[in-house]
Amino acid sequence: MKTEKQEKKPFVKTRTRMDNSIEVEFQKSPAKTLVGKILIWLVIAGTIVVPVASLIYTMWMASK
């Protein structure tokens, strides 16, 4: 039995409209791609981890 390979769809699809404007479509959800997952974790770290760490550092420096 031969297995058929699925055709890989591009992540970003661009089309040109009749008025020469460019339309961009995303084929996959960004959360399902590796780059999207990395960006999600960076946003989480930037909004939670970094402020908490800087607050702890500031309190530690103020106590000296």
CORRAKA-V435744 format. One record per pair of residues at least 6 apart in sequence whose ideal C-beta (glycine too) atoms are under 7 Angstrom apart, sorted by the first residue. I is the first residue (numbers start at 0). J is the second residue. Records with the same first field share a line. If there is no record, write none. Layout:
I = J, J
This chain:
8 = 26
9 = 26
10 = 25, 26, 27, 32
11 = 23, 25
12 = 24, 26
13 = 21, 22, 23
14 = 22
15 = 21
16 = 22
29 = 35
30 = 36, 39
